[in-house]
Amino acid sequence: MSTEEVWQAFTHKLLDCEKTFVPTKSNHKGRPKPIWMTHKALKSLRHKYKTFDKYKRADHPACVRAAKAAKRAAQNQA
């Protein structure tokens, strides 16, 4: 066997062993929140999304209030 063939056989075997024996971990929680975001800011952001889903208009007064509250909560991080 040439050097290339031996290298290909070695890498193939190594990848097979890695696939078989190395455990994988998946994130079941979805997208994690940014480190800088507090619980209050995250809660107000979720409320903003929920309000928009309810009214489907960004210019609705409830959506405007929720957007302002989320922006205020995000800016008060520092």
Contacts in CASP RR format, 6 or more apart in sequence:
PFRMAT RR
TARGET T0000
AUTHOR 0000-0000-0000
METHOD contacts of the structure
MODEL  1
MSTEEVWQAFTHKLLDCEKTFVPTKSNHKGRPKPIWMTHKALKSLRHKYK
TFDKYKRADHPACVRAAKAAKRAAQNQA
1 9 0 8 1.000
33 42 0 8 1.000
36 77 0 8 1.000
37 45 0 8 1.000
37 74 0 8 1.000
37 77 0 8 1.000
38 73 0 8 1.000
38 77 0 8 1.000
40 73 0 8 1.000
41 70 0 8 1.000
41 73 0 8 1.000
41 74 0 8 1.000
41 76 0 8 1.000
41 77 0 8 1.000
43 73 0 8 1.000
44 66 0 8 1.000
44 69 0 8 1.000
44 70 0 8 1.000
44 72 0 8 1.000
44 73 0 8 1.000
44 74 0 8 1.000
45 70 0 8 1.000
45 73 0 8 1.000
45 74 0 8 1.000
47 66 0 8 1.000
47 69 0 8 1.000
47 70 0 8 1.000
48 63 0 8 1.000
48 66 0 8 1.000
48 67 0 8 1.000
48 69 0 8 1.000
48 70 0 8 1.000
51 60 0 8 1.000
51 62 0 8 1.000
51 63 0 8 1.000
51 66 0 8 1.000
52 58 0 8 1.000
52 63 0 8 1.000
52 66 0 8 1.000
54 62 0 8 1.000
55 62 0 8 1.000
55 63 0 8 1.000
57 63 0 8 1.000
58 64 0 8 1.000
58 67 0 8 1.000
END
